[in-house]
Amino acid sequence: MLTKEEIQGFESILRKLSNDDIMSLKDTVTNRKIAVEGVKEAIKVIITYSDSSRDLLRRKKINRDILFQYLYDCKVVVSPNLDKSRLIDKILEYWKSDQTLDTTSSSLNVSRTELSSLDCKKVIASAAVINQEDQALAETFVTWFYKMLNSQNPFMNQVPEDFGPQHFWNDSKLILKTNQTNEIEEFEGCDIVCQRFLAFMKEEFLLFNPNVSAEGVKLQKDPHGLIMISVCGTIHKENNCLGTFQELFGIIRDPRFENNWKIKTTTLGMRASQVTSIPTLTNNSDMLAISNG
C-alpha cells in the first residue's frame, strides 16, 4: 500500500500528463478492465492498481522531463543531467519510500550461491556492456547490502536491520578467501551463509566500507539472467582499518516478485594490509580475479 506522501506525489505527477495519456496509462495499469468517468477518477485508479511506486514511475508515459519538473516543483535540486532511473531514486528518497532500494516488498531479497552449472569466467566474459541503469542497480544493491550487514555490529549502536536467510537462495554458497591463511572456506545453504556473515559482525566486530562509485562497483550480465556485481572497499574494527576486501555477488531475480533479487553466489576476498588509498576496481579482470582466487 502506498503511503500518504507517495499518493500525494503521484497525484501531482499524473496531473502533468495530458488527459489522453492519463486515460491510456489507466488502461495499461488495469488491462482495460475498469471504466472511469473522468481524469480525476482515472488518476485514482492508476494509483490504486499500481503494484509499486517504482513500477509506476517507470511507466513510459511518465517521462524524464515530468519527473525533473516534479522535483523542481518540490524544491528538490538535482543535476539536469540525471537519467530517469536516478530521478526515480531521488523521488523515492524524497518520499521516504520503502522502495528506495528497488524492491516491491519490504526487503531486497538477495541471495548468494555458486551456480555449479555456470562457469563464472564465461558468465563474466560474455556479459553485456554496463550502462547507467546497470551501474545504478549495482550501487544500490551494494549500499543496501552492506548497510544492512553493518547494522548487525553491536558497536554501531543501531537497530539491526532485517538481515537473514530470506535474502539468499536456499542453495546459496559463500566462498571466503583470506591472505592470512591462504585457505578457501566454503559455506553452503542460506542459513549457513547468513550465519557466517553475521559472525563477521557479532563475533569479529568487523565493518565493511564499500567504495560505492564507478571505480569501486561494477556490474555485468549473462544472458541466462545472472547478474554479477563486483565491489571493493576497506575493512574496519572499532577505530582501526584492518585492510581491504573485494567481493563478487551473483544475483538472480525471484520469479515470484518481479523486482526482487536473491543472492545466488558470492566470493569474498579479505586482505590484511596497510591502506594508503581508497581501493578501486581497475578493470573487468578484477571480477575474474575474485572468482579465480
Secondary structure, 3 states (H helix, E strand, C coil): CCCHHHHHHHHHHHCCCCHHHHHHHHHHHHCCCCCCCCHHHHHHHHHHCCCCHHHHHCCCCCCHHHHHHHHHHCCCCCCCCCCHHHHHHHHHHHHCCCCCCCCCCCCCCCCCCCCCCCCHHHHHHCCCCCCHHHHHHHHHHHHHHHHHHHCCCHHHCCCCCCCCHHHEEEEEEEEEEECCCCCEEEEECHHHHHHHHHHHHHCCCCEEEECCCCCCEEEEECCCCCEEEEEEEEEEECCEEEEEEEEEEEEEECCCCCCCEEEEEEEEEEEECCCCCCCCCCCCHHHHHHHHC
